[in-house]
Amino acid sequence: MHTPHTMNPQLLKAVSNGDADLLAQILSTTTIAEDSRCACLEGVTADGSSALHIAARHGYLKLVEMICDQDISLIKATNNLLDTPLICAARAGHADVVDYLIQLASTQRDTEYVLRARNSGGATAVHEAVRNGHASVLGKIMSRDASLAAMVDGQGVSPLYMAVVSNRADMVDILIRESREGSVKSPASYAGPDGQTALHAAFFATNAHSMCKSLQRWDPALAEKADSSGRTALHYAASFGKLGVVKLLLVNSLLAYIPDDDGLYPVHYAAMAGYSIIIREIMEICPSCDELVDKKHRSILHCAVEFGRATVVWYICVNPKFMSIMNAGDSEGNTPLHLAVKHGHVLSFILLMMDIRVNLGIINHKGFTPLGVAWNENAHKYSFSVFMDIYMEVSFFCCEAYSIPSDLVGNQRYNHCLEDNKKSSRFSKVSQTMLCLSVLIAAASFAAAFTPPGNEKAGMAPLDGESYLQSYVEANTLSFYHSAIATCLLIHASLATIPIRYRSNYLRVSAVMVLTAVVCMFEAFTSVVRLSLDPQKSFFFFCALLVQRAEYFLLCLLLIIPVCLRVLRKIKHPRPDMPFKVLAALASFLRIGVALYMISFVTRVQPGKQESCSGPECHDGVLLHPT
């Protein structure tokens, strides 16, 4: 809304600059004519502000007194945003001006109107004082009328909620002071957006524990209040890992058994957020919380696995009291192991596989065991995450997990292909991205093959060991082969004329090839670093050696731990065929090791042709035409 500017320019200058002499001169001049005293002050600026608004906003108490002496009715005037002079002074934090205006209103019996006036946003002077962090102003207003704390703004937010969100414990104490100083409870409202209370917001404060303690003392029933989603304060405390606040709220243990609108209990929120310490605290006070399930029949282990919280999964697996939920199914019949495979959370999968209590043969409502889920999820994935599915399938086979009938798997794979056929363009985009990477790797490996480290005169690094050079050649050759094969597959995968099921297979195989090529490039790089360093004196030589060997160690560790531990734990319940199963598991990993060694051996049988050098600067052989 546009308001014409009608204020006297000299008057605007006086109230804006705090010039009391100029204001006195203007007021004395206008009072010469009869009945013109108020006419001068009736002028407003373009935003509808009077002279009293401007003087109050700048905190010029003397000018405020002079203007009110001439026209006291201006204390109720509003601008275009419905701000009164009191609201302007409270927003700016001028406690002396606020106190004067309140006293003046009381003499005119307009105190309630002035104090409870709202602007266009529904905010009162209390809201503005809290929002802008002026505790002194808030104290002045609350000393006049404590019931103002019960008013909410246009969004339903109370001053107490604002103070908590602003992390202002001093203003919180002012708003709820009466509950601690006397027998009368403070009438302050705790309302916030989306049905939240001030206690819900207290967990974001730096001094959350003390603030929650103050609010609990003020209104003990506040902890039972739920927001629009049915979440209580304990839900929030568990979700944010506030252990001290959880202990404070669990004085009323019934809070742990209040679900939200989705049926999730506080212990579920702790599991989804990964706070095992919160789960332990809740379980100590409420031992039956492990049996609680949400509307999808998910236990805390389901939630932890679905969100990839390995610390919570580990805590549950090592604790015997959680036996009842290790193989529990949700509304779709999925056990925690099904969900670990479905969402590709490898750490959770490893922890569950190591637990002998986990049954590998449970079938969900779709007719799939965890192995079947791994196979069918792998059927429609076309990214580097396919490695995780392959690892899971190998682990299942080593543990002799129950297999899925081929006709059911085939139908499921066919259904996935039909779904992906509607998104054929995604194949082309992914293929082009991976194609660029594979071409770059192939080009780098091809160029490195013609510049092996050796002669300094030829622009190559000095050669300190044939074994290191051999490792370099092997890794670089494997990197080139894998990236070249991946490039060919990706070219076919990007063609829309090829059936979708073939394109899916091309993408998954090429993902394996590209990732293997990257690992080989890393191996080649560490080999060159070792070639260029003195093994006796260089600390970086040791680091390069450690990094180069760590990848093999981690790979073997990842493969062996879940399977071997699961087999070893079965020894507690021995069976006649147990020795054969242990030997079969070890034989499986032995075959993998032999395969990896044969790849290295094949590249060693023809190391290349060497030509002697007779010059005085030739100390080592030069390797020509590496194979």
C-alpha positions in Angstrom: 0.0 0.0 0.0 1.4 3.4 -1.0 1.0 6.3 1.3 1.7 9.9 0.2 4.6 11.5 1.9 3.1 14.4 3.9 5.7 15.0 6.6 7.4 18.4 7.0 11.0 18.1 5.7 12.4 20.0 8.7 10.4 17.8 11.1 11.7 14.6 9.4 15.3 16.0 9.6 14.9 16.8 13.3 13.5 13.4 14.4 15.9 11.5 12.2 19.0 13.2 13.5 17.8 13.6 17.1 17.9 17.4 16.9 15.8 18.5 19.9 16.4 22.2 19.3 15.1 22.1 15.7 12.1 20.0 16.8 11.4 22.6 19.6 11.6 25.4 17.0 9.2 23.6 14.7 6.7 22.8 17.4 6.9 26.4 18.8 6.3 27.8 15.3 3.3 25.7 14.6 1.7 26.5 18.0 1.4 30.2 17.1 -1.6 29.5 15.0 -4.7 28.3 16.8 -5.4 24.5 16.6 -2.3 23.9 14.4 -0.4 22.2 17.1 -1.4 18.6 16.0 -1.5 19.4 12.4 2.3 19.5 12.1 2.7 16.1 13.7 0.0 14.4 11.6 2.3 14.2 8.6 3.7 10.8 7.7 6.4 9.3 5.5 5.9 7.1 2.5 5.8 4.0 4.7 3.1 5.6 7.0 5.4 6.3 9.9 4.7 9.3 12.1 7.3 11.5 13.8 6.8 9.4 16.9 7.6 6.2 15.0 10.9 7.6 13.8 12.0 9.0 17.1 11.1 5.8 18.9 12.9 3.7 16.3 16.1 5.7 16.8 15.8 5.8 20.6 15.6 9.6 21.0 13.8 9.6 24.4 13.8 13.4 24.7 12.2 13.8 21.3 9.6 11.1 22.1 8.7 13.1 25.2 8.4 16.3 23.3 6.2 14.8 20.6 3.9 13.1 23.1 3.5 16.3 25.0 2.1 17.9 21.9 0.0 14.9 20.7 -0.4 11.9 23.0 -2.7 10.1 20.6 0.3 9.2 18.4 1.2 6.3 20.8 -1.6 4.4 19.1 -0.7 5.4 15.6 0.3 2.6 13.1 2.3 2.7 9.9 1.7 0.6 6.7 3.0 -2.6 8.5 0.7 -1.8 11.5 3.7 -1.2 13.7 3.1 1.1 16.7 5.8 3.3 18.2 6.1 0.7 21.0 6.7 -2.1 18.6 9.4 0.0 16.8 11.1 0.8 20.0 11.0 -2.8 21.2 12.4 -4.0 17.8 15.3 -1.6 18.1 16.0 -2.4 21.7 15.4 1.0 23.4 14.3 0.0 26.8 14.0 3.6 28.1 11.7 4.5 25.3 9.6 1.3 25.8 9.3 2.0 29.5 8.2 5.6 28.9 5.5 4.7 26.3 4.1 2.0 28.6 3.9 4.5 31.5 2.3 7.1 29.3 -0.3 4.6 28.0 -1.2 3.7 31.6 -2.0 7.3 32.4 -4.4 7.3 29.5 -5.9 3.9 30.4 -4.7 2.6 27.0 -2.1 0.1 28.4 -3.8 -3.0 27.2 -4.3 -1.7 23.7 -0.8 -0.4 23.4 0.9 -3.6 24.8 -1.3 -6.0 22.9 -1.2 -4.3 19.5 -0.1 -6.5 16.6 1.6 -5.7 13.4 0.8 -7.2 10.0 2.7 -10.4 10.9 0.7 -10.8 14.1 3.7 -10.0 16.2 3.5 -8.0 19.4 6.2 -5.9 21.1 7.2 -9.0 23.1 7.8 -11.0 19.9 9.9 -8.3 18.4 12.0 -7.9 21.6 12.6 -11.7 21.7 13.3 -12.0 17.9 15.9 -9.3 18.0 17.5 -10.5 21.3 16.7 -7.6 23.6 16.4 -9.1 27.0 16.2 -5.7 28.8 13.2 -4.7 26.7 11.5 -8.0 27.3 12.0 -7.6 31.1 10.4 -4.1 31.0 7.3 -5.4 29.1 6.9 -8.6 31.1 7.1 -6.6 34.4 4.0 -4.7 33.2 1.9 -7.6 31.9 3.2 -11.2 32.1 0.2 -12.5 30.2 1.7 -11.1 27.0 3.9 -14.2 26.9 0.8 -16.2 26.1 0.2 -14.5 22.8 1.3 -16.1 19.5 2.1 -14.4 16.2 0.4 -15.0 12.9 2.4 -18.3 12.4 1.4 -19.6 15.8 4.8 -19.1 17.3 5.1 -18.0 20.9 7.7 -15.7 22.4 9.0 -18.7 24.5 9.6 -20.8 21.4 11.4 -17.9 19.8 13.6 -17.5 22.9 14.5 -21.2 22.9 15.3 -21.3 19.2 17.5 -18.2 19.6 19.4 -20.1 22.3 18.7 -17.3 24.8 18.4 -18.9 28.2 18.2 -15.5 29.9 15.0 -14.6 27.9 13.6 -18.1 28.6 14.0 -17.4 32.3 12.3 -14.0 32.0 9.3 -15.6 30.3 8.8 -18.5 32.8 10.2 -16.6 35.8 7.0 -16.7 37.9 6.9 -20.5 38.0 10.2 -20.5 40.0 9.7 -17.4 42.1 6.1 -17.9 43.2 3.3 -20.3 43.4 1.6 -19.0 40.3 2.6 -20.6 37.1 3.7 -18.4 34.3 1.0 -18.1 31.6 3.5 -18.2 28.8 2.6 -20.2 25.7 5.0 -22.9 24.5 3.5 -23.1 21.0 5.7 -23.4 17.9 5.3 -24.2 14.2 3.9 -27.6 13.1 2.6 -28.3 16.6 6.0 -28.2 18.2 6.6 -27.0 21.7 9.5 -25.1 23.2 10.8 -28.4 24.6 11.1 -29.7 21.0 13.2 -26.8 20.0 15.5 -27.0 23.1 17.6 -29.7 21.6 19.1 -27.4 19.1 20.5 -25.1 21.9 24.1 -25.3 23.0 23.0 -25.6 26.6 20.2 -28.1 25.8 20.3 -29.9 29.1 19.9 -26.9 31.3 17.3 -25.4 29.1 15.3 -28.6 29.0 15.6 -28.8 32.8 14.2 -25.3 33.2 11.3 -26.1 30.9 10.6 -29.4 32.6 10.5 -27.7 36.0 8.1 -25.0 34.6 5.7 -27.5 33.0 6.3 -31.3 33.7 3.6 -32.2 31.2 5.5 -30.6 28.4 7.4 -33.8 27.6 4.2 -35.6 26.7 3.2 -33.1 24.1 3.6 -34.2 20.5 4.0 -32.2 17.3 1.9 -32.5 14.2 3.7 -35.7 13.3 3.2 -37.3 16.7 6.8 -36.9 17.8 7.5 -36.1 21.4 10.5 -34.4 22.9 12.1 -37.8 23.6 11.9 -38.6 19.8 14.0 -35.5 19.1 16.4 -36.1 21.9 17.0 -39.7 20.7 17.4 -38.5 17.1 20.0 -35.9 18.0 21.9 -38.1 20.5 21.4 -35.9 23.5 22.2 -38.4 26.2 21.8 -36.0 29.1 18.4 -34.9 27.9 17.3 -38.5 27.3 18.1 -39.4 30.9 16.2 -36.3 32.1 13.1 -37.2 30.1 13.2 -40.9 31.0 12.3 -40.0 34.6 8.9 -40.7 33.1 9.6 -44.1 31.5 6.2 -44.1 29.7 7.6 -41.6 27.2 9.6 -44.4 25.6 6.4 -46.1 24.7 4.7 -43.2 22.8 4.9 -43.7 19.0 4.7 -41.1 16.3 2.2 -41.1 13.4 4.3 -43.7 11.6 4.5 -46.0 14.6 8.2 -45.1 15.3 9.3 -45.0 18.9 12.2 -43.0 20.3 14.4 -46.1 20.3 13.7 -46.4 16.5 14.9 -42.8 16.0 18.1 -43.6 18.0 18.7 -46.6 15.7 18.1 -44.6 12.5 20.5 -41.9 13.7 23.2 -44.4 14.8 23.3 -43.7 18.5 23.8 -47.0 20.2 24.5 -45.2 23.5 21.0 -43.9 23.4 19.6 -47.3 22.7 21.5 -48.7 25.7 20.2 -46.0 28.0 16.6 -46.6 26.9 16.9 -50.4 27.2 18.3 -50.1 30.7 15.1 -48.2 31.8 12.6 -49.8 29.5 13.9 -53.4 28.8 11.0 -54.3 26.5 11.7 -51.6 23.9 13.5 -54.1 21.7 10.2 -55.7 20.9 8.6 -52.4 19.6 7.9 -52.2 15.9 6.5 -49.4 13.7 3.6 -49.6 11.3 5.8 -51.4 8.8 6.7 -54.0 11.5 10.3 -52.8 11.5 12.3 -53.4 14.6 15.3 -51.2 15.7 17.6 -53.6 13.8 15.6 -53.1 10.6 15.9 -49.4 11.0 19.6 -49.5 11.7 20.3 -51.7 8.8 18.1 -49.7 6.4 19.9 -46.5 7.3 23.4 -48.1 7.3 24.1 -47.5 11.0 26.9 -50.1 11.5 27.6 -49.1 15.1 24.0 -49.9 16.1 24.1 -53.2 14.1 27.3 -54.1 15.9 25.8 -53.3 19.3 22.8 -55.4 18.6 24.8 -58.4 17.2 27.1 -58.6 20.3 24.2 -58.3 22.7 22.4 -61.6 23.4 19.3 -59.8 24.7 18.3 -58.9 21.1 18.0 -62.5 19.9 14.3 -62.1 19.1 14.8 -59.5 16.4 17.7 -61.0 14.6 15.5 -62.9 12.1 12.3 -60.9 12.5 10.4 -59.9 9.4 8.8 -56.6 8.5 5.5 -56.1 6.7 7.1 -57.4 3.5 8.7 -60.3 5.2 12.2 -58.9 4.9 14.7 -59.7 7.7 17.5 -57.3 8.6 19.7 -59.3 6.3 17.3 -58.9 3.4 17.5 -55.1 3.9 21.3 -55.0 4.2 21.5 -56.7 0.8 18.7 -54.7 -0.7 20.2 -51.3 0.3 23.8 -52.4 -0.3 25.1 -51.6 3.1 28.2 -53.8 3.2 29.3 -53.2 6.8 25.9 -54.1 8.1 25.9 -57.2 5.9 29.3 -58.3 7.2 28.2 -57.9 10.8 25.0 -59.9 10.2 26.9 -62.6 8.4 29.3 -63.0 11.3 26.4 -63.6 13.7 25.5 -67.3 13.8 22.0 -66.4 15.0 21.1 -64.9 11.6 19.3 -67.4 9.4 20.4 -67.2 5.7 17.4 -69.1 4.4 14.4 -67.0 5.4 12.0 -66.2 2.5 10.2 -62.9 2.3 6.7 -62.3 0.9 8.0 -62.1 -2.6 9.6 -65.5 -2.3 13.2 -64.4 -2.0 15.9 -65.3 0.5 18.7 -62.8 1.1 20.7 -64.5 -1.7 17.7 -64.1 -4.0 17.5 -60.4 -3.2 21.2 -60.0 -3.9 20.8 -61.7 -7.3 17.8 -59.8 -8.4 19.1 -56.4 -7.1 22.3 -57.1 -9.1 20.2 -57.8 -12.2 19.1 -54.2 -12.7 22.1 -52.3 -11.3 24.5 -50.7 -13.7 27.0 -48.8 -11.6 30.1 -49.4 -9.6 27.9 -50.7 -6.7 27.7 -54.0 -8.6 30.9 -54.9 -6.8 29.0 -55.0 -3.5 26.4 -57.3 -4.9 29.0 -59.7 -6.3 30.8 -59.7 -2.9 27.5 -60.5 -1.1 26.7 -63.3 -3.6 30.2 -64.9 -3.1 29.8 -64.7 0.7 26.4 -66.4 0.5 27.7 -69.2 -1.7 30.7 -69.7 0.7 28.3 -70.0 3.6 26.0 -72.4 1.6 23.0 -70.1 1.7 19.7 -71.3 0.4 19.4 -70.7 -3.3 16.4 -69.4 -5.3 14.6 -71.4 -7.9 15.8 -70.3 -11.4 12.3 -69.8 -12.8 11.4 -67.3 -10.0 14.7 -65.5 -10.4 14.3 -65.4 -14.2 10.8 -63.8 -13.9 12.0 -61.2 -11.5 15.0 -60.3 -13.7 12.6 -60.1 -16.7 10.4 -57.7 -14.7 13.3 -55.5 -13.9 14.2 -55.4 -17.5 10.7 -54.3 -18.4 10.9 -51.5 -15.8 14.3 -50.3 -17.1 13.1 -50.4 -20.7 10.9 -47.4 -19.9 14.1 -45.5 -18.9 16.3 -46.5 -21.7 17.8 -43.0 -22.0 19.4 -43.4 -18.6 21.5 -46.3 -20.0 22.9 -44.0 -22.7 23.8 -41.2 -20.2 25.6 -43.6 -17.8 27.3 -45.3 -20.7 28.7 -42.0 -22.0 30.0 -41.0 -18.5 31.7 -44.3 -17.9 33.0 -44.3 -21.5 34.9 -41.0 -21.0 36.6 -42.5 -17.9 37.5 -45.8 -19.6 39.0 -43.9 -22.6 41.1 -41.7 -20.4 42.5 -44.7 -18.5 43.2 -46.6 -21.7 45.0 -43.5 -23.2 47.1 -43.0 -20.0 48.0 -46.7 -19.8 48.9 -46.8 -23.5 51.2 -43.8 -23.2 52.8 -45.2 -20.1 53.6 -48.5 -21.9 56.0 -46.6 -24.3 57.7 -44.6 -21.5 58.7 -47.1 -18.8 60.9 -45.8 -16.0 64.6 -46.6 -16.6 67.2 -44.3 -18.4 67.6 -40.7 -17.1 69.0 -39.6 -20.5 65.8 -40.8 -22.2 63.7 -38.7 -19.9 62.8 -41.6 -17.6 63.1 -42.1 -13.9 66.1 -44.1 -12.6 65.6 -47.8 -12.2 66.4 -49.2 -8.8 64.9 -52.7 -9.0 63.7 -55.1 -11.6 60.9 -56.4 -9.4 59.4 -53.0 -9.0 59.6 -52.4 -12.7 57.9 -55.8 -13.3 55.1 -54.8 -11.0 54.7 -51.5 -12.9 54.5 -53.2 -16.3 52.0 -55.8 -15.0 49.7 -53.2 -13.4 49.9 -50.9 -16.4 49.2 -53.7 -18.8 46.2 -54.9 -16.8 44.9 -51.4 -16.6 45.0 -51.0 -20.4 43.4 -54.4 -21.1 40.5 -53.8 -18.7 39.8 -50.2 -19.8 40.0 -51.3 -23.5 37.5 -54.1 -22.9 35.3 -51.7 -20.9 35.4 -49.2 -23.8 34.1 -51.8 -26.2 31.3 -52.9 -23.9 30.3 -49.3 -23.2 30.0 -48.5 -26.9 27.6 -51.3 -27.3 25.7 -50.4 -24.1 25.1 -46.9 -25.5 23.4 -48.2 -28.6 19.6 -48.0 -28.4 19.2 -50.7 -31.0 20.6 -53.4 -28.7 18.0 -55.2 -26.4 17.8 -53.7 -23.0 18.8 -56.9 -21.2 22.1 -57.0 -23.1 22.8 -53.3 -22.5 22.2 -53.8 -18.7 24.7 -56.7 -18.7 27.3 -54.7 -20.7 27.0 -51.8 -18.2 27.5 -54.0 -15.2 30.5 -55.8 -16.6 32.1 -52.6 -17.8 31.6 -51.1 -14.4 33.7 -54.0 -13.0 36.3 -53.5 -15.7 36.7 -49.8 -15.2 37.0 -50.1 -11.4 39.6 -52.8 -11.9 41.5 -50.6 -14.3 41.5 -47.8 -11.7 42.9 -50.1 -9.1 45.6 -51.2 -11.5 46.5 -47.6 -12.3 46.9 -47.0 -8.6 49.2 -50.1 -8.4 51.3 -48.8 -11.2 51.6 -45.4 -9.6 52.8 -46.8 -6.3 55.3 -49.0 -8.2 56.8 -45.9 -9.9 57.1 -44.1 -6.6 59.0 -47.1 -5.1 61.3 -47.1 -8.1 62.2 -43.5 -7.6 62.9 -43.7 -3.8 65.8 -45.1 -1.8 64.3 -48.0 0.2 67.0 -47.5 2.9 66.5 -43.8 3.6 63.1 -42.7 2.4 60.0 -42.7 4.7 57.9 -42.3 1.6 59.1 -45.6 0.2 57.7 -47.3 3.3 54.4 -45.4 2.9 54.2 -46.4 -0.8 54.9 -50.0 0.1 52.3 -50.0 2.9 49.6 -48.5 0.6 50.4 -50.9 -2.2 50.0 -53.9 0.1 47.1 -52.6 2.1 44.6 -53.0 -0.8 45.3 -56.7 -1.0 45.1 -57.1 2.8 41.8 -55.2 3.0 40.3 -57.2 0.1 41.3 -60.5 1.8 40.0 -59.3 5.1 36.7 -58.2 3.6 36.2 -61.6 2.0 37.4 -63.9 4.8 36.2 -62.3 8.0 32.4 -62.8 7.7 32.6 -66.3 6.3 35.3 -67.7 8.5 33.9 -66.2 11.7 30.5 -67.6 10.8 32.0 -71.1 10.2 34.0 -70.9 13.4 31.1 -70.0 15.5 29.2 -73.0 14.3 31.8 -75.1 16.0 29.9 -74.4 19.2 27.2 -76.6 17.7 29.3 -79.1 15.8 27.9 -81.3 13.1 29.4 -84.4 11.5 30.2 -82.6 8.3 31.6 -79.5 9.9 35.3 -80.2 9.0 34.3 -80.6 5.4 32.5 -77.3 5.4 35.5 -75.5 6.9 37.7 -77.0 4.3 35.3 -76.1 1.5 35.2 -72.4 2.7 39.0 -72.3 2.8 39.2 -74.0 -0.6 37.0 -71.3 -2.0 39.3 -68.5 -0.9 42.3 -70.5 -2.0 40.9 -70.7 -5.5 40.4 -66.9 -5.5 44.0 -66.5 -4.4 45.3 -68.9 -7.1 43.3 -67.0 -9.7 44.9 -63.7 -8.7 48.3 -65.2 -8.7 47.9 -66.7 -12.2 47.0 -63.3 -13.6 50.3 -62.1 -12.2 52.2 -65.2 -13.4 50.9 -64.9 -17.0 52.3 -61.4 -17.4 55.7 -62.6 -16.0 56.4 -65.5 -18.5 57.5 -63.0 -21.2 59.1 -60.1 -19.4 60.3 -58.5 -22.6 63.4 -58.1 -24.7 66.5 -56.5 -23.1 69.3 -54.9 -25.0 72.7 -54.3 -23.4 74.3 -50.9 -23.2 78.0 -50.4 -23.5 78.3 -46.7 -22.7 80.0 -45.4 -19.5 76.7 -44.0 -18.2 74.8 -47.2 -18.6 74.4 -49.0 -15.3 71.1 -50.8 -15.9 69.4 -52.5 -18.8 66.8 -50.8 -20.8 63.5 -52.7 -21.2 62.2 -52.6 -24.8 58.8 -53.6 -26.1 57.1 -54.5 -22.7 54.5 -57.2 -23.0 
